[in-house]
Amino acid sequence: MSSCLRNLRRDALPPHRADGAGAGKAGPRSSTLILAVTAGLALFVLVARALAALLAGA
């Protein structure tokens, strides 16, 4: 089990570059983008539901 987790962790890490090419140019990882999109969608849904409840009560 621990070797499986170690392999998953090793695969998740981006490769290290010794020559420094692309240093400082790395964009956000795909998991970060997915998390940001999910959080944004959840916030949008909450705001839409709050506005709908506000308009329904008016």
Residue frames as qw, qx, qy, qz and C-alpha x, y, z in Angstrom:
[[0.000, 0.886, 0.464, 0.000, 0.00, 0.00, 0.00],
 [0.283, -0.819, 0.088, 0.491, 2.74, 2.47, 0.90],
 [0.406, -0.167, 0.585, 0.682, 4.63, 1.76, -2.33],
 [0.226, 0.623, 0.664, 0.346, 1.44, 2.41, -4.30],
 [0.118, -0.947, -0.248, 0.167, 0.97, 5.78, -2.55],
 [0.421, -0.588, 0.329, 0.608, 4.64, 6.61, -3.10],
 [0.384, 0.163, 0.666, 0.618, 4.29, 5.90, -6.82],
 [0.095, 0.817, 0.541, 0.176, 1.15, 8.04, -7.05],
 [0.261, -0.891, -0.031, 0.369, 2.90, 10.90, -5.27],
 [0.447, -0.341, 0.497, 0.661, 5.94, 10.60, -7.55],
 [0.312, 0.424, 0.683, 0.506, 3.70, 10.62, -10.63],
 [0.025, -0.902, -0.431, 0.021, 1.83, 13.70, -9.39],
 [0.352, -0.726, 0.125, 0.578, 4.99, 15.78, -9.01],
 [0.566, 0.816, -0.074, -0.090, 6.07, 17.79, -12.05],
 [0.877, 0.123, -0.045, 0.462, 9.48, 16.83, -13.46],
 [0.357, -0.816, 0.097, 0.444, 12.42, 18.88, -12.21],
 [0.667, 0.689, 0.014, 0.283, 14.45, 20.70, -14.81],
 [0.704, -0.405, 0.000, 0.584, 18.12, 21.18, -14.05],
 [0.436, 0.259, 0.259, 0.822, 18.72, 23.76, -16.80],
 [0.017, -0.446, -0.349, 0.824, 16.18, 26.22, -15.35],
 [0.085, -0.142, -0.583, -0.796, 14.23, 26.41, -18.59],
 [0.409, -0.531, -0.573, -0.471, 10.76, 27.70, -17.94],
 [0.376, -0.276, -0.616, 0.635, 11.61, 28.75, -14.40],
 [0.075, 0.345, 0.295, -0.888, 8.90, 31.04, -13.09],
 [0.376, 0.127, -0.436, -0.808, 6.66, 30.32, -16.07],
 [0.116, -0.182, -0.976, 0.011, 4.84, 27.33, -14.64],
 [0.440, -0.328, -0.231, -0.804, 1.09, 27.82, -14.77],
 [0.596, -0.252, 0.508, -0.568, -1.40, 26.48, -12.24],
 [0.098, -0.083, 0.987, 0.101, -1.77, 22.74, -12.16],
 [0.375, -0.241, -0.652, -0.614, -4.89, 21.21, -13.64],
 [0.407, -0.460, -0.759, 0.213, -6.15, 20.16, -10.20],
 [0.141, -0.356, -0.283, 0.879, -5.91, 23.78, -9.06],
 [0.227, 0.016, -0.383, -0.895, -7.90, 24.91, -12.07],
 [0.429, -0.341, -0.790, -0.276, -10.57, 22.27, -11.45],
 [0.335, -0.458, -0.628, 0.533, -10.83, 23.35, -7.82],
 [0.014, -0.260, -0.038, 0.965, -11.12, 27.01, -8.79],
 [0.327, -0.121, -0.575, -0.740, -13.82, 26.29, -11.39],
 [0.435, -0.408, -0.803, 0.003, -15.76, 24.15, -8.92],
 [0.242, -0.437, -0.470, 0.728, -15.57, 26.82, -6.21],
 [0.099, 0.145, -0.194, -0.965, -16.63, 29.50, -8.70],
 [0.386, -0.245, -0.716, -0.528, -19.56, 27.43, -9.88],
 [0.393, -0.465, -0.741, 0.284, -20.68, 26.75, -6.31],
 [0.123, -0.367, -0.243, 0.890, -20.46, 30.47, -5.50],
 [0.219, -0.009, -0.443, -0.869, -22.44, 31.32, -8.63],
 [0.417, -0.374, -0.791, -0.245, -25.17, 28.84, -7.69],
 [0.317, -0.467, -0.604, 0.563, -25.36, 30.23, -4.15],
 [0.012, 0.267, -0.001, -0.964, -25.69, 33.79, -5.43],
 [0.311, -0.131, -0.623, -0.706, -28.32, 32.77, -7.99],
 [0.411, -0.446, -0.795, 0.020, -30.36, 30.95, -5.33],
 [0.215, -0.435, -0.427, 0.763, -30.11, 33.92, -2.96],
 [0.136, 0.143, -0.233, -0.952, -31.29, 36.28, -5.69],
 [0.379, -0.258, -0.754, -0.471, -34.15, 33.95, -6.61],
 [0.367, -0.493, -0.722, 0.319, -35.25, 33.74, -2.97],
 [0.111, -0.346, -0.190, 0.912, -35.00, 37.52, -2.65],
 [0.247, 0.029, -0.420, -0.873, -37.10, 38.10, -5.76],
 [0.398, -0.337, -0.824, -0.222, -39.63, 35.44, -4.79],
 [0.303, -0.494, -0.622, 0.527, -40.12, 37.11, -1.41],
 [0.059, -0.189, 0.011, 0.980, -40.58, 40.58, -2.90]]
